[in-house]
Amino acid sequence: MRPDSTEGADGGDLLVPMAWMYAEYLADELLRTGDLMPPTTLEYRAGRDALALTIFLTDGSVGGPRMVAHMEEWRSLTAYGTCWQEWVCGRLDRLEAVAFEAGTRSRDPDLELAGAAWRWLEETELLAPDLDAVGPAGDDPFGTGEEGPQVWTPAWQLGLPLGHLAIHLF
C-alpha cells in the first residue's frame, strides 16, 4: 500500500493516496452498478466507505483476472455475522504499527484517508428501522401506516450490508 509519489513544484515528493483512491473508486462503481440508492445519501456514503475499507485493507493488488477472487473475499468479509469491525480495527492498527516502525517522516496518505473513513463510519449514527422491534409481515403495531420504530445506528452497520449486497449484484 505504498503511495505513488510525483515530483512536487518545490522539488519535494508529493505523496498521492492511490491505493485508497482506487479502493474508493471500486466501491463507488460496485454501488452505482447495484443501483441500490441515490449516491447523494448518507447511507450510500456509509456503504461506499465500508466497501472501500474492505477493499483497501485486503492484501494484494486488485484488478485484472484476480478481481473475481477478490470479490469472493470481500463478499465473505462483509457477510452478516462476521467480525468485520474487529477485522478493520486490527488491520488499521497493524498498518499504523508498520508505518511507525518504518519511521517515515510523513504519514501514509492512504492510511490517513482510510482512518478518516473508519472514524466517520464509527462515530456517525444514522436513523434506521429497528429490526428487533419489527413484528410479523403486515403487522403495524402503532396503527400509523408508517415504517415503525427507528433507532440511531452506527453508519458502518448500515453501510456494511449495503456493500455486501452491491458485491452480490455486480
C-alpha positions as CSV (number, residue, x, y, z in Angstrom):
1,M,0.0,0.0,0.0
2,R,2.9,2.3,-0.6
3,P,1.6,5.5,-2.1
4,D,2.9,6.6,-5.5
5,S,4.9,9.8,-5.5
6,T,5.5,12.5,-8.0
7,E,7.8,15.5,-8.1
8,G,6.2,18.5,-6.5
9,A,6.7,22.1,-7.7
10,D,9.2,22.7,-4.9
11,G,11.3,19.7,-5.8
12,G,10.0,17.6,-2.8
13,D,7.9,14.4,-3.1
14,L,4.2,14.7,-3.1
15,L,2.6,11.6,-1.8
16,V,-0.6,10.6,-3.7
17,P,-3.0,8.2,-1.9
18,M,-3.5,6.0,-5.0
19,A,-4.4,2.8,-3.1
20,W,-7.2,4.5,-1.2
21,M,-8.5,6.4,-4.2
22,Y,-8.6,3.1,-6.2
23,A,-10.4,1.3,-3.4
24,E,-12.9,4.1,-3.1
25,Y,-13.4,4.2,-6.9
26,L,-14.1,0.4,-7.0
27,A,-16.5,0.7,-4.1
28,D,-18.3,3.5,-5.8
29,E,-18.6,1.6,-9.1
30,L,-19.9,-1.5,-7.3
31,L,-22.6,0.6,-5.5
32,R,-23.6,2.5,-8.6
33,T,-23.9,-0.7,-10.6
34,G,-26.1,-2.2,-8.0
35,D,-28.3,1.0,-8.1
36,L,-29.4,0.4,-4.5
37,M,-29.9,4.0,-3.5
38,P,-29.1,7.6,-4.7
39,P,-25.4,8.4,-4.4
40,T,-26.3,11.6,-2.5
41,T,-27.5,9.9,0.6
42,L,-25.5,9.3,3.8
43,E,-26.4,5.6,3.6
44,Y,-24.7,5.4,0.2
45,R,-21.6,7.1,1.7
46,A,-21.6,4.6,4.5
47,G,-21.8,1.7,2.0
48,R,-19.0,3.2,-0.1
49,D,-16.7,3.8,2.8
50,A,-17.3,0.3,4.3
51,L,-16.7,-1.3,1.0
52,A,-13.6,0.9,0.3
53,L,-12.2,0.0,3.7
54,T,-12.7,-3.7,2.9
55,I,-11.0,-3.4,-0.5
56,F,-8.2,-1.2,0.8
57,L,-7.4,-3.5,3.8
58,T,-7.4,-6.7,1.8
59,D,-3.9,-7.8,1.0
60,G,-2.7,-7.9,-2.6
61,S,-3.3,-5.8,-5.7
62,V,-6.7,-5.6,-7.1
63,G,-7.5,-5.8,-10.8
64,G,-7.3,-7.9,-13.9
65,P,-8.3,-11.6,-13.7
66,R,-7.8,-11.7,-9.9
67,M,-10.7,-9.3,-9.4
68,V,-13.2,-12.2,-9.2
69,A,-11.2,-13.9,-6.5
70,H,-11.0,-10.6,-4.5
71,M,-14.7,-10.2,-4.8
72,E,-15.3,-13.5,-3.2
73,E,-13.0,-12.4,-0.3
74,W,-14.9,-9.1,0.0
75,R,-18.2,-11.0,0.0
76,S,-17.1,-13.2,2.8
77,L,-15.6,-10.3,4.8
78,T,-18.8,-8.3,4.6
79,A,-21.2,-11.1,5.2
80,Y,-23.7,-10.9,8.1
81,G,-22.3,-12.3,11.4
82,T,-18.6,-11.7,10.6
83,C,-16.4,-9.7,12.9
84,W,-15.9,-7.0,10.3
85,Q,-15.5,-4.2,12.8
86,E,-12.7,-6.1,14.7
87,W,-11.1,-7.0,11.4
88,V,-10.9,-3.4,10.3
89,C,-9.6,-2.2,13.6
90,G,-6.9,-4.9,13.7
91,R,-5.8,-4.2,10.1
92,L,-5.6,-0.4,10.6
93,D,-3.7,-0.9,13.9
94,R,-1.2,-3.2,12.1
95,L,-0.7,-0.8,9.2
96,E,-0.1,2.1,11.6
97,A,2.4,0.0,13.6
98,V,4.3,-0.9,10.5
99,A,4.3,2.8,9.4
100,F,5.6,3.8,12.9
101,E,8.3,1.1,12.9
102,A,9.4,2.3,9.4
103,G,10.0,5.7,10.9
104,T,8.8,7.6,7.9
105,R,8.8,11.4,8.2
106,S,5.3,11.8,6.9
107,R,2.2,9.8,7.4
108,D,1.0,7.5,4.7
109,P,-1.8,9.5,2.9
110,D,-3.7,6.2,2.1
111,L,-3.7,5.2,5.7
112,E,-4.8,8.7,6.8
113,L,-7.8,8.6,4.4
114,A,-8.7,5.0,5.5
115,G,-8.5,6.1,9.1
116,A,-10.7,9.1,8.5
117,A,-13.3,6.9,6.7
118,W,-13.3,4.5,9.6
119,R,-13.7,7.3,12.2
120,W,-16.7,8.6,10.2
121,L,-18.3,5.2,10.0
122,E,-17.8,4.5,13.7
123,E,-18.7,8.0,15.0
124,T,-21.6,8.8,12.7
125,E,-25.0,7.5,13.6
126,L,-27.9,7.2,11.1
127,L,-31.5,6.8,11.8
128,A,-32.6,3.3,10.7
129,P,-35.6,0.9,11.2
130,D,-35.4,-1.0,14.4
131,L,-35.2,-4.6,13.1
132,D,-35.6,-6.0,16.5
133,A,-38.9,-4.3,17.0
134,V,-40.5,-5.4,13.7
135,G,-43.3,-7.9,14.1
136,P,-44.8,-10.3,11.6
137,A,-45.3,-9.1,8.0
138,G,-48.2,-6.7,7.6
139,D,-48.3,-6.0,11.3
140,D,-48.5,-2.3,12.1
141,P,-48.2,-2.2,15.9
142,F,-48.6,1.6,16.0
143,G,-51.5,1.8,13.5
144,T,-49.9,4.8,11.9
145,G,-49.2,3.4,8.4
146,E,-45.5,4.4,8.9
147,E,-42.4,2.3,8.9
148,G,-42.4,1.7,12.6
149,P,-39.8,2.4,15.3
150,Q,-36.4,3.7,14.3
151,V,-33.1,3.7,16.2
152,W,-29.8,5.5,15.8
153,T,-27.3,3.1,14.3
154,P,-23.5,3.5,13.6
155,A,-23.0,4.2,9.9
156,W,-20.9,1.1,9.4
157,Q,-23.7,-1.1,10.5
158,L,-25.8,0.2,7.6
159,G,-23.0,0.5,5.1
160,L,-21.7,-3.0,5.5
161,P,-24.8,-4.8,4.4
162,L,-25.2,-2.3,1.5
163,G,-21.7,-3.0,0.3
164,H,-22.2,-6.8,0.7
165,L,-25.4,-6.6,-1.4
166,A,-23.6,-4.4,-4.1
167,I,-21.0,-7.1,-4.4
168,H,-23.7,-9.8,-4.9
169,L,-25.4,-7.7,-7.6
170,F,-22.2,-7.0,-9.6
